Amino acid sequence: MAKILVSDPLAPEGISLLQRAGFDVDVRTGLTKPELITIIGQYHALAVRSETKVTADVLDAATNLQIIGRAGVGVDNIDVERATQRGILVVNSPEGNTLAAAELTVALILALSRNIAPANATMKAGKWDRKLYTGVEVYGKTVGVVGLGKIGREVAKRLIGMGMDILAYDPFLGQEQAEALGVRLVDLPALYRDSDYITVHVPKTKETAGMIGAAQIAQMKPGVRLINVARGGIYQETAVLDGLNSGHVGGAAFDVWETEPTAPDNPLALHPRCLATPHLGASTEEAQVGVSVDVAEQIVEVLLGRSARAAVNMPSLAADLLAITAPYLKLAEKIGSLQSQLSTSGVVSVEVTYEGDFAGNQQVHLTRALMRGLLSPILSASVNYVNAPTLAAERGIRLTESRRDAAPNAEFQNRIIVEARALSGRDCVIEGTVYGASDTRIVGIDGYAVDFKPEGMHVITRHQDRPGMVGRVGTLLGEANINIAGMYCGRAVKRGHSIMALSVDDAVPAEVVATLAAMDGMEAVRFVEL
């Protein structure tokens, strides 16, 4: 009989589900690391929340462990890479708090609009300040929703039901899906300009961290109200505070903070027009039960030999095939990430061709890696090798796969070719290969030959091939104190068009990218991190 260790508090409903499935369940919370290492070898499954730290030494002692279930979203307390190396599946429960977070968002919008918190405080103080707390109705107002994932969609549904108009920004949502949800897709400047309320529902990634600061707030309507039940740091707290002090921001409601627990003297949390809560997004009885039951169900499925629905790491390949496939998995994910970052309007379709000696089970894993790379720049840690195809389908991204033999005289015997079509209709083709055993390379962009490692930071340009172009780009980067580590150019004909990939040692600020884009003869510039 399989044995399951529950090392963190789990809702009784989840524990009961494990027991009803016929497994031997031990609930032992508060274990020290030495105690956990001593006993973990006898268990086939481990259920945790955030308290238990499942580190590499714990995993090395887990000789029988098949699955780790995290009752919650984040897996920061689990060494997922080491678990993957050990062949241990890691699952979480990313949907357990969807309704709780959506309902809190709506509650904060209403409370902010009607001044409920300050009015309540004055009543507790024995005052009757009725005229002081005149609010506004939400009916007929416009809400900008940044991110139409599961939580963002549930928020939109509820706000539509209250008679609000929804503007939405999500680069991976197609027009058909937007129309079905009853929202209007716009770009971020339009969302900022036209919204009475703005609520964010995106993960915190390098693209979204600090995405709403002083420049973005300046584009917004006077009196705009800002809501954050996603992740701390998506709004720049100092910029929101400045907006409240100036009166340009009419109110803010924050459940998450740049640093948690936030400091007792955080001026934003203490501001009279900021409604502050201590990260209550998932703090409902139903959500706590939901994540426990969700992860328990997945543990049961895996121990019975079936698949999990929310695996964080990739299902295993045979060791010999994994050794061959590993560098191509990395390559496929990097190509997907590069496609996502080169697109300016979101991707609607992807066609991937595996050229050379690729087995069918390799292709399955490679395509999942590709889609993970494509979606991660916008969805980050919520994307894994298992759910990436589903997340892509939910956003209307069409996927086509094919395989062909390499030509006898081909330059590369194994190649991954990915053509992505953007919402704008523009196609981008990226080709990659592996030199030797593990040297991944991007070898083509839009038919132009390049040769660079898909690692680190790069400036990718498309420009007219004429004297002085490369020099002017280098000069502008040098003036910005950005060091060029490598340069790779490709062209088809003299004085035609050229693709250039510059590896750089430093992040390129948006204003420098804008200066490069304004150069005479420059057609497109993107800064990417791989």
PEURUR-V385660 format. One record per backbone hydrogen bond with DSSP energy under -1.0 kcal/mol. NH is the residue of the N-H (numbers start at 1). CO is the residue of the C=O. Records with the same first field share a line. If there is no record, write none. Layout:
# PEURUR-V385660
NH->CO + CO
This chain:
# PEURUR-V385660
4->24
5->45
6->26
7->47
14->11
15->11
16->12
17->13
18->14
19->15
20->16
21->17
22->19
23->18
24->2
26->4
28->6
36->32
37->33
38->34
39->35
40->36
42->39
43->40
44->3
45->3
46->67
47->5
48->69
54->77
55->53
59->55
60->56
63->61
66->44
67->44
68->89
69->46
70->91
71->48
72->70
78->75
79->54
80->78
83->79
84->80
85->81
86->82
87->84
88->83
89->66
91->68
92->310
93->72
96->93
98->95
101->97
102->98
103->99
104->100
105->101
106->102
107->103
108->104
109->105
110->106
111->107
112->108
113->109
114->110
116->111
119->115
120->116
121->117
122->118
123->119
124->120
125->121
126->123
127->122
136->113
140->163
141->138
143->165
144->197
145->167
146->199
147->169
153->149
154->150
155->151
156->152
157->153
158->154
159->155
160->156
161->157
163->160
164->159
165->141
167->143
168->184
169->145
173->170
178->174
179->175
180->176
181->177
183->178
184->166
186->168
191->187
192->188
193->189
194->190
195->191
196->142
197->142
198->225
199->144
200->227
201->146
209->205
210->233
211->208
212->234
217->213
218->214
220->217
223->248
224->221
225->196
226->251
227->198
228->253
234->231
236->212
240->236
241->237
242->238
243->239
244->240
245->241
246->242
247->243
249->243
250->224
251->224
252->273
253->226
254->275
255->228
266->263
270->266
274->271
275->252
277->254
279->255 + 277
283->280
284->282
288->284
289->285
290->286
291->287
292->288
293->289
294->290
295->291
296->292
297->293
298->294
299->295
300->296
301->297
302->298
303->299
304->300
305->302
306->301
312->90
322->318
323->319
324->320
325->321
326->322
329->325
330->326
331->327
332->328
333->329
334->330
335->331
336->332
337->333
338->334
339->335
340->336
341->337
342->338
343->339
348->421
349->421
350->398
351->419
352->400
353->417
354->402
355->415
356->404
358->356
363->359
364->360
365->361
366->362
367->363
368->364
369->365
370->366
371->367
372->368
373->369
374->370
375->371
376->372
378->375
379->375
380->376
382->379
383->380
388->384
391->387
392->388
393->389
394->390
395->391
396->393
397->392
398->348
400->350
402->352
404->354
410->407
415->355
416->432
417->353
418->430
419->351
420->428
421->349
422->426
423->346
425->422
428->420
430->418
431->444
432->416
433->441
435->439
439->435
440->438
441->433
442->452
443->431
444->431
445->448
446->429
448->445
450->443
452->442
455->453
458->528
459->502
460->526
461->500
462->524
463->498
464->521
465->496
466->464
469->466
472->468
473->469
474->470
475->471
476->472
477->473
478->474
479->475
480->476
481->478
482->477
485->503
486->503
488->501
490->499
496->493
498->463
499->490
500->461
501->488
502->459
503->486
504->457
505->483
513->509
514->510
515->511
516->512
517->513
518->514
519->516
522->519
523->462
524->462
526->460
528->458
530->456
